[in-house]
């Protein structure tokens, strides 16, 4: 009886819900182990689905990990989108608070996302680099729309490098924080905010 109830529960998941479930399992596994050490069969076993069903959604491990990376990238972009017309300095603290909330709540996904750069698969690394480039563009666009920042990014070639360096800095700080660094969320937020403001001052 319990087995039949479990089967009915699995069947009730929509396509999108099942896909989300599989990506959540994948994020946990990839956050804890290197890419080459994760077997896609593990994902199917943990999710309680057949390997055939998993391969229906994601034909290869490369496709699966790329989907995990894209999912987390989309979350980060949505959570860090700037408010049009508001100076970056005014919204930076609140934006970082929202982002750090994501980092805490989706720690597996955040770690899995940043493990992608170490994956031996070039296609996966390309997806990761594209995701970082999207984050960089989003920040540069917000800065370009902010009259307080000064000249547009095109006239300040150092700005792009500063933003890229700040993203790497923020990633390192957040990963250390997740490992148990003795910092409150407010301290991490203020540290990252000061770093960006210092980097973008003309």
C-alpha positions as CSV (number, residue, x, y, z in Angstrom):
1,X,0.0,0.0,0.0
2,X,2.8,2.5,1.0
3,X,4.6,1.7,-2.3
4,X,1.5,2.5,-4.4
5,X,0.9,5.7,-2.5
6,X,4.5,6.7,-3.2
7,X,4.0,6.0,-6.9
8,X,0.9,8.1,-6.9
9,X,2.8,10.9,-5.1
10,X,5.5,10.8,-7.7
11,X,3.0,10.8,-10.6
12,X,1.4,13.9,-9.1
13,X,4.5,16.0,-9.7
14,X,4.2,18.2,-12.7
15,X,7.0,18.3,-15.3
16,X,8.4,21.5,-13.9
17,X,8.1,20.2,-10.3
18,X,10.0,17.0,-11.2
19,X,12.7,19.0,-13.0
20,X,13.1,21.3,-10.0
21,X,13.3,18.3,-7.6
22,X,16.1,16.8,-9.7
23,X,18.0,20.0,-9.9
24,X,17.8,20.5,-6.1
25,X,19.2,17.0,-5.6
26,X,21.9,17.7,-8.1
27,X,22.8,21.0,-6.4
28,X,23.3,19.2,-3.1
29,X,25.6,16.5,-4.7
30,X,27.6,18.9,-6.8
31,X,28.1,21.3,-3.9
32,X,29.7,18.5,-1.8
33,X,31.7,16.6,-4.5
34,X,33.7,17.5,-7.5
35,X,32.0,17.2,-10.9
36,X,33.8,13.9,-11.8
37,X,32.8,12.3,-8.5
38,X,29.1,12.7,-9.0
39,X,27.2,9.9,-10.7
40,X,23.9,10.8,-12.4
41,X,22.6,7.4,-11.1
42,X,22.9,8.9,-7.6
43,X,20.6,11.6,-8.5
44,X,17.9,9.2,-9.7
45,X,18.3,7.1,-6.6
46,X,18.0,10.0,-4.2
47,X,15.0,11.5,-6.1
48,X,13.3,8.1,-6.3
49,X,13.0,8.0,-10.0
50,X,14.2,5.7,-12.7
51,X,17.4,6.5,-14.6
52,X,15.4,6.5,-17.8
53,X,13.2,9.3,-16.4
54,X,16.2,11.3,-15.4
55,X,17.8,10.9,-18.8
56,X,14.5,12.0,-20.3
57,X,15.0,15.4,-18.6
58,X,18.8,15.6,-18.9
59,X,20.4,13.4,-21.6
60,X,23.9,13.7,-20.1
61,X,25.6,14.7,-16.9
62,X,27.0,17.7,-18.7
63,X,23.4,18.8,-19.6
64,X,22.4,18.2,-16.0
65,X,25.2,20.2,-14.3
66,X,24.8,23.0,-16.9
67,X,21.1,23.2,-15.9
68,X,22.0,23.4,-12.2
69,X,24.4,26.3,-13.0
70,X,21.8,28.1,-15.2
71,X,19.2,27.7,-12.5
72,X,21.4,29.3,-9.8
73,X,22.5,32.0,-12.2
74,X,18.9,32.9,-12.9
75,X,18.1,33.1,-9.2
76,X,21.1,35.3,-8.5
77,X,20.3,37.7,-11.4
78,X,16.7,38.1,-10.3
79,X,17.6,38.7,-6.7
80,X,20.3,41.3,-7.5
81,X,18.5,43.2,-10.2
82,X,18.8,47.0,-9.6
83,X,15.9,49.3,-9.0
84,X,15.8,51.8,-12.0
85,X,16.3,55.4,-11.0
86,X,17.7,54.7,-7.5
87,X,21.4,55.4,-7.0
88,X,23.5,52.3,-6.5
89,X,24.8,53.6,-3.1
90,X,21.2,53.8,-1.8
91,X,20.2,50.3,-2.8
92,X,23.5,48.4,-2.4
93,X,22.9,47.4,1.3
94,X,19.4,46.1,0.7
95,X,20.5,44.3,-2.5
96,X,23.3,42.6,-0.7
97,X,21.0,41.6,2.1
98,X,18.7,39.9,-0.4
99,X,21.7,38.2,-2.0
100,X,23.1,37.0,1.3
101,X,19.7,35.6,2.2
102,X,19.8,33.6,-1.0
103,X,23.3,32.4,-0.2
104,X,22.1,31.2,3.2
105,X,18.9,29.6,2.0
106,X,20.3,28.0,-1.1
107,X,23.9,27.3,0.1
108,X,24.0,24.0,-1.9
109,X,23.1,25.7,-5.1
110,X,25.5,28.6,-4.5
111,X,28.4,26.2,-3.8
112,X,27.5,24.0,-6.8
113,X,27.4,27.1,-9.1
114,X,30.9,28.1,-8.2
115,X,32.2,24.5,-8.4
116,X,31.5,24.6,-12.1
117,X,34.6,26.6,-12.8
118,X,36.7,23.6,-11.6
119,X,34.8,21.1,-13.7
120,X,36.9,19.4,-16.3
121,X,34.1,19.6,-18.8
122,X,34.7,22.7,-21.0
123,X,31.1,23.0,-21.9
124,X,30.1,23.3,-18.3
125,X,32.8,25.8,-17.6
126,X,31.6,27.8,-20.6
127,X,28.1,27.9,-19.1
128,X,29.6,29.1,-15.8
129,X,31.6,31.9,-17.5
130,X,28.5,33.0,-19.4
131,X,26.6,33.2,-16.1
132,X,29.4,35.3,-14.5
133,X,29.4,37.6,-17.6
134,X,25.6,38.1,-17.2
135,X,26.1,39.2,-13.5
136,X,28.9,41.5,-14.6
137,X,26.7,43.1,-17.3
138,X,23.9,43.6,-14.8
139,X,26.1,45.5,-12.4
140,X,27.7,47.6,-15.1
141,X,24.2,48.5,-16.5
142,X,23.1,49.6,-13.0
143,X,26.2,51.7,-12.6
144,X,25.9,53.2,-16.1
145,X,22.3,54.4,-15.2
146,X,23.5,55.9,-11.9
147,X,24.5,59.6,-12.4
148,X,26.5,59.5,-9.1
149,X,29.0,57.1,-10.5
150,X,30.3,59.5,-13.1
151,X,31.3,58.6,-16.7
152,X,29.7,55.6,-18.3
153,X,31.5,52.2,-18.2
154,X,32.6,52.6,-21.9
155,X,34.6,55.6,-20.9
156,X,36.1,53.9,-17.8
157,X,37.8,50.7,-18.9
158,X,39.0,50.1,-15.4
159,X,35.4,49.8,-14.2
160,X,34.7,46.5,-15.9
161,X,37.8,45.0,-14.3
162,X,36.9,46.4,-10.9
163,X,33.4,44.9,-11.1
164,X,34.9,41.5,-12.2
165,X,37.3,41.6,-9.3
166,X,34.5,42.5,-6.9
167,X,32.4,39.5,-8.0
168,X,35.4,37.3,-7.3
169,X,35.9,38.9,-4.0
170,X,32.3,38.6,-3.0
171,X,32.2,35.0,-4.0
172,X,35.3,34.2,-1.9
173,X,33.8,36.0,1.1
174,X,30.5,34.2,0.8
175,X,32.1,30.8,0.5
176,X,34.2,31.5,3.6
177,X,31.1,32.6,5.4
178,X,29.3,29.4,4.5
179,X,32.3,27.4,5.8
180,X,31.8,29.0,9.2
181,X,33.7,32.2,9.2
182,X,32.9,34.1,12.4
183,X,31.0,37.0,10.7
184,X,27.4,38.0,10.9
185,X,25.4,38.6,7.8
186,X,25.5,42.4,8.5
187,X,29.3,42.2,8.7
188,X,29.5,40.3,5.4
189,X,27.1,42.8,3.8
190,X,29.1,45.8,4.9
191,X,32.4,44.3,3.9
192,X,31.1,43.6,0.4
193,X,29.5,47.0,0.1
194,X,32.7,48.8,1.1
195,X,34.6,46.8,-1.4
196,X,32.3,47.7,-4.3
197,X,32.1,51.4,-3.4
198,X,35.9,51.5,-3.2
199,X,36.2,49.9,-6.5
200,X,33.8,52.1,-8.4
201,X,34.8,55.5,-7.0
202,X,36.2,57.6,-9.9
